[in-house]
Amino acid sequence: MKERKQRKQTIIIILLCILILLAGSALFFSLRAWNRSQACTDLQVSQDQIDYQNPLDKVTDEDAYTELMGFGCLELDLDSPLIYLINPPGNEVYLSYDVRYEGQSLYKSDLIGPGKMEDFDIYSRLDAGEHTLTYLISSYDLKDKTLLWSGVQQDQDILIRK
């Protein structure tokens, strides 16, 4: 009889622990969703964006070539000091960029619409030589600006000639 009573108490304690864990999990996930929705209300569409016109085309006396959105090594100088943060025309999301160098953020864009881009003068921020920039890219819904994905990281090699 005593064993039966202890077994009931043990089962009741286990059930109470499970209920507490379920209630805690529900609270945690609802607070997380609420925080995520609150964070998105502060986002603004960039006022600095311009129409995408493939500004990366460069023509010299020797050759013509195109640098495509972070692929290859960009050569920058006083006449061509900018990098371009592009949201291709076919996208159906906003993009935001965090441009980093050696772990430090150099520039954070607002939301860039499809077919739009922002430019950033990296030439005046870094010394002459070879550098590797890291772009941290996030995607947001066009209607309500909720975060769709983040954490995309793209490296870009640049050569600055001064």
Salt bridges, closest charged atoms under 4 A:
ASP51 OD1 - LYS116 NZ 2.35
GLU75 OE1 - ARG161 NE 3.40
ASP98 OD2 - ARG100 NE 3.03
